[in-house]
Amino acid sequence: MIIVSTKNSGSFTGDLLVVLVGQGEKMVVPKEKDSIFYSYLDRPMKLKDFSGKKGETYLVYPEPGLVCSRLLFVGVGEEKKDLETMRVCGGTVAQAITKLKVRHLGISFEFLDIDGAPAGERFTEGFLLGRYQFDRHKKADEDTQTKINKISFFPGSDVALFRQGIKRAECAAKIGIVARDMANEPGNFWTAADFGVFGAVLAQKYKVKTTILGKKECVRHNMGGLLAVNQGSTAEPRMVIVEYRCQNKKAPTLLLVGKGLTFDSGGISLKPGAGMEEMKYDMCGGAAVLAAMLGVAEEQPKHINVIAIVPATDNMPSGNAVKPGDVITCYNGKTVEVINTDAEGRLILADALAYGIETYRPDAVIDLATLTGAVIVGLGHHNTGLLSNDDALTAKVADAGKKCGEPVWRLPLGEEYTKQLKSPVADLKNVGGKDGGTITAAAFLQEFVAETPWVHLDIAGTAWGFTEKSYIPKGPSGTGARTLLELIRSWT
């Protein structure tokens, strides 16, 4: 439970009170010499044991005068109006209290010279994300985190706006955590069918409609890309569709498509064994898209319709598996020569994009996929690769990513890259060689979006192993889910 208090933090009686502290003589807080907190900071600051530098922490056990059990000062830094700093600060607090038995936590913003409502929102988002652990398949351990039953915020002012920000933060953190949970599940616990179950549960709990296309429906719709990738599997594919419709008949429609490859062995073009266990993460795009739909379902925006499609399967080698050199026909009728069965994500996305655009006539479409290792070579684990046919949509996505601490970097597209996909026996081949691998993968997808404004996000470098931050764990980051929600919130 999270509450926003109108009281002074000095009255807090819980297990731990966190006081956020700025850096520099004019910015170090609490500023007032007569503040009940000042005496605890005066000496360590003079000794330069604590200066309010970003990431610094200082734990004390207060004397009579304060009624909380523990007092933790946390440095925010120079208090620039950088909301990512507040998100990182929230994660820092989450990490700092991991081993403390805290059930009732207090957070004081009273002395920070910063706009409280957005700062509180980002701090809360970082804190909740920073508390993340995935231990579903581990034996219970007494040393695991103590569950915090109650968090009391002391904003000092703007209480109503602060409460609104906290509510938004809870939703954003929730969907980030849901995306991480999906990705962390091993391939034998999260299959294509589980994507369908998630969508079905959304439809039961919220005002959304879920449609699940099984193998028979995919055959009937001539979804040759998804069916080809699924040929080697013992589990049937799914095309999971979740629709949210607002009441505004003039509202635009945004289509989200996420790659749901629940395990990628590479198929006949088998991947090396070392590190193959990480290929359970190849469904992070689908996880981000469905997690974002959870946020949409909870917030029920009044200005936009949102459709999500996740083509889901695993990619396995067998006697039935698609082979290098095979020619398949995708949903829009284009034929594809399969040069490499490990370039499978673009095949299932092609069907989902073409089907979604034809069926729902969206005003814009965004797809997310752990598509290419080449994007890691180019951008490392710090930026998501973005490719697009529309400058305005690109700007919107980039702005949303920046606000969420999930930056993107645009790469070019053009006819010269599409030429690399020419095949002597089909309309396209599914790889264009080693050069510009991320770009040619996007150029392949572009063949299935026609003139619809479209952004492709290659999250292979950021879906796991993302830039180390206090609120980003090792393993899946949940990247993309919060960016999509922010984009939908701010859509105009």
PyMOL commands that set and color helices and strands:
alter all, ss='L'
color gray80, all
select helices_A, chain A and resi 9-11+38-46+83-96+116-130+159-184+192-205+215-220+224-230+276-299+345-360+374-379+391-403+415-421+437-446+481-489
alter helices_A, ss='H'
color red, helices_A
select strands_A, chain A and resi 2-4+16-22+57-60+71-77+104-108+150-154+209-213+238-244+253-258+260-264+305-315+327-329+335-337+364-369+384-388+408-410+428-429+454-458
alter strands_A, ss='S'
color yellow, strands_A
deselect
rebuild
show_as cartoon
